[in-house]
């Protein structure tokens, strides 16, 4: 995976890519987890706040293996935010909304990075081009994180949303095997089995966001 990462990039492009992934590890992942903690707290569960997770401090959220995966394959994870669904008025709905907050934060950040990316392209100089490359990489990594976390398998965020659609007895039976399921998924990713489906979904989400973002630029600067 690391060898594949090094292929196809010039020295400056590789530096910008690695810097973008470093930015994601220490800024984007903590914001993803903060979004979970913030929404859970607003919905009535104080578990995350009392556990010191209602913060953007990266040291409170980072997981070593998940951070390494960001550098090797472009997406990974942080330490899950502790949530007690019994503190929600509607446990299933509360869990689903809390889970959705993380990927939505990534999509929002990708949207912001795309806006800044288009702004940088209004300037024709080397510095603006380098900043645009950084913004593009940060955007695509955020999209990758959102798509990956929305996969409906435990313990990913998508599985918490899935519980709204299936009976609880089936969901909890499914969730009992989350450790084994996620290992299988990581193995499929490492061996490239999921590359095409994930790349397809990443590309479609990027195209959708880029279409929306580019509208005012096409109108104002055509």
VEXLO-666428 format. One record per residue: residue in one letter; x, y, z of N, C-alpha, C, O in turn. Coordinates in steps of 0.001 Angstrom, whole numbers, plus 524288, in hexadecimal, padded with zeros to 5 digits. Layout:
! residues N
aXYZXYZXYZXYZ ...
This chain:
! residues 222
x803337FB538000080000800008000080362804F18000080244808AB7FD2C x80782804F28032F80AE6809718036A80DAD80A377FE4080E6B80EA67FC89 x80F40805DD7FBB1811D2806317F69D80E1A8088D7F29980FAE80BCF7EF6E x80931806EA7F2BB80549809177EF288047980EE67F02480393811F07EC86 x804CF810607F51A80432815DB7F67C8086A819267F3F48076581D857F23A x80D378170C7F3B8811A081A047F1B58118A81A7E7EBCA8140881DFA7E99C x80EB88170E7E92E80E98817157E38080B2481B707E16C8070A81C9E7E3A5 x80CD681DD07DD2480991821907DA66809BB8270F7DC86806D482A667DAA5 x80D118282C7E07080D6182D637E2A7812E782F787E229816B582C997E2CD x8134D834867E1038185B8371D7E13F819C8838097E6F38169E837167EA72 x81E86839E27E7E08203C83AC67ED4381CBF83E8C7F02981B3483D827F498 x81B76843007EDAB8183C846E67F048812AE844F37F10981041846107F509 x810A18420B7ED3D80B5583FE67EDB380B0783BEC7F21E8073083BC57F503 x80F1B838B07F2A180F32834D67F6D280F7E837807FC2180CF1835D47FFD9 x8129583B9E7FC79812FE83E938015C80DB5840E3802D280C158409E80757 x80B048432C7FEF8805EB8458F7FFFB801F2841678019A7FECC8424580522 x8022083CDA7FEFA7FE878389E800557FF67836CB805ED7FBAB83628808E4 x80458835F380764805868342980CB28041483852810B78022C83715814F4 x8050183D4D80F588038284188812E37FD97841B78138D7FBA3842A4817D9 x7FABC840D480F457F500840C380F917F32383C538130E7EF7C83CFE8161C x7F5A7837C98129A7F4148335F815E27F5888345881B9B7F2BC832AD81F25 x7F9E18370581C7F7FB4983884821D27F73683C41824077F5BB83BE482897 x7F57083FD1820C07F16084386822507EC53840A0823AE7E9AA841F782774 x7EB0F83CB0820987E6548399F821987E6B7836CC826CD7E2FB836BC829D6 x7EB4083473827D77EBF78317882CAA7EB5E834EF831767E8E48336283548 x7EDA4839A5831497EDBE83CE7835F67E96C8410E836227E8A88439183A29 x7E6A1841C7831D77E276845B1831D47DD3184375830417D94184484832CD x7DD148405B82C0B7D81A83E81829F27D5D183A1A82D3F7D13783A4482EA2 x7D8FD8362B82E867D700831E1831CB7D4F7833D78370E7D0C283238838B9 x7D7DE83752839BC7D5BC8396383EAC7D08C83C3F83DF07CD1B83BDD84146 x7CFEF83F1F839987CAFD841CC8389F7C69483DE8837937C21C83EC78391F x7C7E683997834EB7C40E83569833F77C20983345839297BD52832B8839F0 x7C5A88321383CB07C41282FEB841C07C16C83404845237BDCF832CD84811 x7C338838E2844BE7C0AA83D17847A77BAF883DAA845FE7B78D83EAA84939 x7B9FE83D05840EB7B49F83D6783EF37B12E8394C841817ACC683A708430C x7B33183472841F87B0458305D844B67AF218320484A537AAB1831AF84C26 x7B33A833D184D0B7B2B283532852897AEF4839C88534A7ABD1839D3856EF x7AF5183D9D84FD47AC078424F850427A641840ED84F957A2F08428E852A9 x7A52283DE784B8679FAD83C8384A7379D7D8390F84ECC7990A839C985078 x7A09C8354D850A079ED6831E5854E679D998351D859C1799B38342785C66 x7A0EE838F085AE77A01583C4B85F7479B1E83F7D85ED4798158400586285 x79A46841A185A287959A844C18592B790A3841798598178C758437585AD1 x7912483C648584D78C91838F58587078B9A836A885DDE787EC833A985EA5 x78EF883817861A278DF38368A86704791B1832A18696A7912A8315B86E05 x79574830AF866737992C82CEB8689379E4B82FC3869D97A0D8831DD8665B x79FC382FD086ED27A46C8329D870937A94382F19870DF7AD56830C6872CC x7A8DA82A4086EFC7AD2C8268786F7E7B2248288386CE87B6578284886F3C x7B1B682A71868287B65182C5C865537B8BD831078681A7BD828315F86894 x7B57C83498869EB7B7758393D86CA27BA4E837BD871A17BE89839BD872BD x7B7F483433874A57BA5C8328D8798A7BF4882F49878A77C28C82ECA87C26 x7BFCB82D0D873F37C47582A008729D7C8BA82D5C870327CCC182B5286E89 x7C7E68327086FFB7CBCD835F786DD17CC0F83600867EB7D00783788865AC x7C7D28344F865547C7E2833FE85FA17C5178389285CFF7C504838E285833 x7C2D583C11860007C056840A985DB97C483844DF85D007C4548490385F70 x7C83C843B78599F7CCBB84719858B07CEDA84614853447CE03841E48510E x7D19A849E78511F7D4368492684C117DA00847E684CD37DCF0847A884907 x7DBA48471B851AE7E10B84596852CD7E216840388505E7DF9883C67851E5 x7E5BB83FD584C9A7E69C83AD1849EF7E8668367684D8F7E75F831E284C83 x7EB0F837D0851CF7ED0B833D3855617E899830DC8580C7E95682C71859CB x7E40D8333E8585D7DF91830AE85AD77DCED82CC8857367D9E182983858FD x7DE0E82D17852217DB2282A0B84E517DE5B8262E84B197DC388225C8491C x7E3638271984A8F7E6678241F846BE7E72781E6E848427E7FD81D2384CD0 x7E6D481B11844537E81081587844CC7ECC18147F8413F7ECB5815FC83CAD x7F0D0811F2843587F5BA8115C840757F4F480E7D83B497F6D68103E83739 x7F23180A1683B6F7F170806FC836AA7EE1E809F2832BC7EF4D809F782E13 x7E9F680C72834987E69E80F7A831237E986813FC82E907E8938153782A03 x7ED1A81679831807F03081AC182F557F3FE818C882B337F4B581B4982729 x7F66E8144D82C347FA0881200828647F72D810AF823557F94A8115E81F11 x7F25580EC7823D97EF4580D7B81F357EE3E8124B81BD17EE0B811E781707 x7ED98816D581E517ECDE81BA281B4E7F17A81C76817A47F0C781DD281315 x7F63781BA1819A97FADF81C80816817FB8A81850812517FD778196F80E0E x7F9F58137F813817FAE980F3080FDB7F6B180EA980BB27F7E880DB580724 x7F1C680F4280D317ED8580E4A8096E7E9D2812ED808C47E629812A9805A8 x7EABD8173680BAE7E79081BE180AD47E2CC81C6380E3D7E0498207D80E36 x7E17181860811307DD24818CC814E27DE2B815348197B7E0FD8115681909 x7DBD68168881DE47DCBF81376822A47D8C581504826C17D43F8161182582 x7DA6E8152982B987D69F8162882FBD7D9628182E834947DE28817D383509 x7D65981A4D8382C7D83F81BFA83D447D59E818958416C7D296815118402B x7D6CC819A9846527D43E816BB84A867CE698180884A9D7CCF381C9D84A9E x7CB128140384AAF7C56F8151684ABD7C3DC8184484F867C5D381765853D3 x7C05B81BE584EBD7BE4081EFB8530F7BA6B81BA4856247B6E581952853D5 x7BB0381B5585B527B7528183385E6C7B1F181AC485E987B16C81F6985FB9 x7ADFF817A785D737A89E8199485D697A52E8159E8603B7A5B5810E885F69 x7A1B0817848638979DF4814248663D798818155686418796238193B865A2 x7967981211860927916E8133585E0A78CE281380861D4788D3815BD8608A x78D7981144866887892D8116F86A5578824816FA86C41784048180A86E7B x78BE281A8686B6678B2881FF386D04788288232D86901786CB827AB86A0E x7871F820F28646D78419823A08606C77E4A822AA8614877CC381E8A86339 x77B1A8266B85FDD77573825AE86027773BD8213A85C937707881E0085E00 x776058211F857E87752181CE38543977A7281A7A8530877D5181C8384FC1 x77BD781614855B078120813EF85537782E2812D084FA17873E8143B84E2D x77F9C8104F84C7B7812E80EF284728781EE813D0843D1785C38143E840F1 x77E4F8176F8443377EC081C42841297835C81F848430378636821BE83FD9 x7841681FCB8482578874822C784A4E78DB18209F848927913A8239B84742 x78E3A81B7E8488D7931281909846CD7940081A19841097986781B3383F70 x78FE0819C583DE97906C81A9D838477921D820378371D7958E82118833DF x78FB382401839C17910A82980838DF7969E82A9483AAC7998F82D4D83805 x7980E8286D83F3179D5C8291B841327A157826C183D707A56B8291783C6D x7A0278222283B607A3B481F90837BA7A436822A5832AC7A87C8231A83084 x79FE7824C0830CA79FF4827A582BDB7A31082CB182C437A50F82EA482859 x7A37B82ED3830FF7A633833D4831BC7ABE68339282FF87ADF08376082DD8 x7AE7D82F1D830D47B3FD82EAD82F557B4D482F138297A7B7AA8328C827BC x7B26E82B9B826517B2FE82C09820A47B1218313E81E777B3728334A81AC8 x7ACF78336A820B37AB208388481ED97AF3983CBC81FC97AFCB8404D81C9C x7B21583C5B824227B6388402C825227BA7A83FBB820FA7BCB2843AC81F59 x7BB9F83AED81F427BF7F83A3381B147BD9383C6C815EB7C09283EDA8130C x7B89C83B9B814BC7B66583DB380FE67B665843A7810057B7818462D80C15 x7B526845E28148A7B54284B93815147BAC684DAC8144E7BB8B851948119C x7BEA384B0D816B17C41184CBF816067C5CE84C338105C7C88684F9A80E53 x7C443847F280DCE7C5898473D808497C33084BAB805127C5B184DA580179 x7BE7384D38806547BBCA85179803A37BED585694804417BF98859788007D x7C08F857A28090F7C38C85C6E80A207C8C185C56807407CA528603E804ED x7CB77857D8807667D07485767804A77CFC48582B7FEC97D32985A707FC3F x7CB688564D7FC967CA68856F97F7027C98F85CB67F5A37CB6585E897F195 x7C6CF85F877F8F87C612865247F8117CB58867E57F7E87CC6D86AFA7F461 x7CE9D866BB7FBCC7D3C98692A7FC017D728867737F7627DA4986A7F7F55F x7D6808628A7F5B87D953860857F12B7D80A863BE7EC4A7DB8B8653C7E95A x7D30C864CA7EB777D178867E07E6F07D36386D817E7627D4CB86FE87E376 x7D37386F987EC187D57B874E67ECDC7DB3B8752B7EB727DCF0878DE7E8E4 x7DE40871417ED1A7E3D58712E7EBF07E4E0870FC7E6177E8CF8730C7E440 x7E16586E887E3327E22286E1E7DD8D7E111873477DABD7E1F4873B87D608 x7DF2E877257DD9C7DE9187C4D7DB4A7E3BF87F2A7DAF87E43B8830C7D82C x7E7A787D3B7DDDC7ECD887FAE7DDEF7F0A887C467DADF7F0FB8778F7DBC7 x7F36B87E8E7D7687F6FA87BAC7D3FC7FC9787C4F7D5D67FFA987F2D7D37F x7FDE5879907DA1E8034B879A77DBFC80487874817DEB980109871677DFDB x80984873A97DFC080B5186EA67E1E58092886DB17E75B80799869517E89B x8090B871B27EA968072E8710C7EFF88016986F7D7F0037FFD886BEA7F2D1 x7FE4B872377ECDF7F8B9870F87EC9C7F7DA86B7B7EA947F452868C17EC5E x7FB18869D27E6CD7FAA88648C7E4A67FBE6860707E8CC7F94385C6D7E918 x7FFE98616D7EC038015C85DC07F0267FD1F85D787F4517FBDE8593F7F640 x7FAEB861F77F5B27F6AD862167F9877F1E885F377F75A7EF3A85C687FA31 x7F0E185FF37F24A7EC7685D447EFCD7ED3A8575F7EFF67E97F8547A7F0DE x7F20E8558B7EF177F32684FEE7EF6E7F20484DE27F4EA7EFB2849B97F591 x7F3B1850DD7F8D87F2AE84F4F7FE487ECCF84F017FF4E7EAEF84B3D801A3 x7E9EF852F07FD937E449853197FE727E18C84E9B7FBAC7DDCE84C607FDB6 x7E36D84D4B7F7037E122848EA7F41E7E1F8843C87F7087DE52840B87F7AB x7E6D1842D67F8D07E7ED83E047FBB07E4BE83DCA800B77E291839B280201 x7E47084227803957E16C84243808747DBAE84130807697D91883E7A80A6D x7D9B2843568031D7D43F84272801997D34083CB0800777CF8883A6B80280 x7D69283A507FD387D5AF834DD7FBB77D65583127800517D3A382D2E80099 x7D9DB83260803EC7DA7A82F148088D7D59A82F6880BF57D3D882B7680E13 x7D36A8341C80C7D7CE8B834B680F767CA20831A380CF97C70D82F2480FB3 x7C9CE831CF807D37C5D682ECE805167C69F828FB805FD7C2DE8261C806E4 x7CB8B8273C805BD7CCB2821C2806C07CB1F8201A80C377C90A81BD680CFB x7CC1F823828100F7CA9D82257815767C4B1821F9816027C2B081E778189D x7C1E98259A8138B7BC3782591813DE7B9FB82098811797B6AC81E05813D3 x7BBCC81F4280CCB7B9D581A9C80A1D7BB1B815AF80D357B7C08125180DF3 x7BFF78154A80F017C19A810AC811F17BE5781005816DF7BC8E80BB78180E x7BD8E81448819C17BAB2813EC81EB27B4E0812F881DF37B2348115B8219B x7B2E1813F38193E7AD5D812F9818357AC4D80D61816707A7CB80BF881588 x7B06680A28815EC7AF908049F814C47AC588024A819367ADDC802D381DBE x7A7F87FFBB818137A4687FDF481C3C7A6137F8E481EE17A32B7F50F81EF2 x7AACE7F8ED8210F7ACA47F46A824157AECE7F65E829437B1337FA8982970 x7AE057F37A82D6E7B02C7F5198327C7B6187F47B832827B81C7F0D383020 x7B8F27F7F9835267B7097FC478386A7B6CC801828358F7B6A88059283820 x7B6C08018F830687B6B68067182D767B1878095682E387AD938070982FB4 x7B1AD80E6C82D287AD10811B582E147A84D80FD982B0C7A3E38104E82CE7 x7A93280DC3826687A4D780BF8823377A199807C7825D279CEA8075A824D2 x7A40F804A6829307A1208007D82BD179D4B802B582FD07992D8006C830C8 x79EAF807368322479B28809AF835EC7965A80BF0833297921780C3683560 x7972B80D8882E48792C380F7182B3478F7580ADC8295878AAC80B3F8290C x7920A806828281778F55801D38264278B667FFD282A3B7876E7FD8A828C2 x78C75800A782F4A788FC7FE8C8334F78391800FD8332177FDB7FEDD83552 x7831D8057E8307D77DEB807CF82FCF77A9E804C182BED775D48052882BEB x77D3C801AB8289A77A907FF1E82440779707F95D825277764A7F70B8225B x77C047F7008291677B3F7F17182A0C779A17F09382FB277ADC7F3CE83309 x776E87EC4D830DD775587EB328364977A0B7EAC8839EB77E397E8F983860 x7794B7EC7C83EC077D907ECA784286780137E75284367784D67E6F6843F7 x77CE97E3268438677F137DDFF844AB782F47DC4884078786CC7D9A2841A2 x781EE7DDCD83B8D785807DC748375578A627DFE78377578EB97DE2283665 x789897E4E6838CB78DF87E87E83903791D27E6D883D40796877E69E83C4A x78FD87E5AD841F9793577E44684642796087DF0B8454B79A737DE3E84703 x7936C7DB8584296795E77D69A8411279A697D7A583D5579E9C7D55883DCB x799787DB20839A679D657DCBA835DC7A1FB7DF62838967A6837DE6183751 x7A0C27E2D283C637A4C67E5E183F0A7A85D7E28C842747ACBB7E42C843A5 x7A6967DDE98440A7A9DE7DA7F847417AEE87D8EC844807B2C57D79984709 x7AEDA7D91483F597B35E7D75783C4E7B66A7DBE4839FD7B9477DB3883630 x7B5CE7E09283C4B7B8277E52B839EB7BE1A7E4D38399E7C0677E6B4835D5 x7C0A37E27B83D807C65E7E21983D5A7C8307DEEB838AD7CC097E04683621 x7C56D7DAB8837937C6EB7D7578333A7C57B7D9D982DFE7C85C7D96D82A2A x7C1027DC7382DEC7BF347DEDB829167C2EF7E3268275B7C45B7E371822C5 x7C4877E67E82B087C7EA7EAD38299B7CD4A7E8E6827F07CFC37EB4C82495 x7CF237E49D82A387D4217E2598288E7D3C77E066822EF7D7717E10781FE1 x7CF607DE0B8219C7CE8B7DC3A81C417CE767E0D88187F7D0C17E0A081447 x7CBC77E50C81A147CB7C7E9AD816C47D0E47EC05815E87D2407ED6981182 x7D3FD7EC7781A107D9497EE968198B7DCA07EB1E816067DFC57ED0D812F2 x7DBEA7E5F9816817DED17E265813207DD517E33480D6B7E0B07E337809FD x7D8477E3E180C697D66B7E4D2807117D89E7E9EF804ED7D9D17EA5B8004A x7D9217EDD8808677DB5A7F2DD806C17E1297F24E8058D7E3097F42E8018B x7E3F97EFB58090F7E9A17EF07808617EAE07EC25803537EEA07ED758009F x7E7B47E8318020E7E8A57E5227FD507E5F87E7707F8827E6087E5157F451 x7E3A27EC057F91D7E1887EEDB7F4A57DC397ED257F2B37DA717EEFE7EEA2 x7D9A07E99E7F58A7D4957E7A37F3C07D06E7EBED7F3B37CD067EC047F04F x7D0C27EF757F7797CCD77F39A7F7DD7CE7F7F8A77F52C7CBAB7FC897F565 x7D2F87F8A77F2AB7D4F07FD717F0357D1087FFBD7EC5A7CFC28045E7ECA1 x7CF267FC8A7E8CA7CBA67FE767E4B37C688800967E6DF7C4FE804EC7E576 x7C3C87FDA37EA537BED97FFCA7EC747BFA7804DB7EF7F7BCA08088C7EEED x7C3C7805087F2C17C4BB809BB7F5D47C64F80E4E7F2587C48A812B47F327 x7C99D80D477EE807CB328116A7EADF7C680813807E7D97C615818337E6ED x7C2FD810007E6517BE49811A77E37D7BAF6815487E6D87B943819697E50F x7BA0A813B47EBBE7B6D6816E17EF417B98781C097F0887B704820227F0B5 x7BEB081BD37F16E7C1A8820A17F2717C126824677EDDD7C0368290F7EE9C x7C1C58225B7E9227C1928259D7E47D7BC35828167E3C17BBD182CB17E26D x7B8118250B7E49F7B2C78271B7E3FC7B1A182B617E7FA7AF2F82F517E6B2 x7B36782A9A7ECD47B28A82E9A7F0CD7B5B58337E7EF897B3D1837DE7F02E x7BA8D832BB7EDBA7BDC1837337EC307BB2F83A367E7BA7BAE783F027E7E2 x7B9538376E7E3C77B6D9839F67DF4F7B1FF83CFF7E0FB7B103841467DF05 x7AEF583ACC7E49A7AA4383D757E67F7ABB0842807E95A7A974846A07E84C x7AF6E842257ECFE7B109846CB7EFE97B38184AD67EC527B27984F827ECD0 x7B6C1849097E8BC7B96B84CA37E5277B58584F657E1917B632853F97E043 x7B17C84C9A7E0017AD6984EFE7DCB57AACD853827DF997A9F6857B17DD61 x7A9878529E7E4977A6F1856AE7E7B37AA9E85B4F7E8917A91F85FD27E7D8 x7AF6D85A1E7EA207B33385E3D7EB5D7B484861837E6937B52C866437E6F6 x7B4E785F007E21C7B6B5861BD7DD677B295865507DAFA7B3DE868867D7A4 x7ADAB864CF7DC997A978867FC7DA3D7AA9886DD77DA977AA8C870787D691 x7AB9F870037DF4E7AC9C875B47DF767B190877487DC897B1D887B957DA65 x7B582873CE7DC6C7BA52875187D99E7B95A875387D3BF7BB96878747D0FB x7B5F4871A27D1CD7B4B3871AA7CC3A7B19E8768F7CACF7B238878A77C686 x7AE548785F7CE5F7AB1B87CFC7CD4F7AE5C882047CD887ADDE8856E7CA2D x7B1B3882677D18F7B48A8873C7D27E7B988887C07CF4B7BB3288C167CE0D x7BBF2883447CDF27C124883967CB8D7C16E880BE7C6477C5AD87F4D7C48B x7BCF987FF27C3C07BD1087D597BEB17BF3C881127BA827BFA287F9B7B5F2 
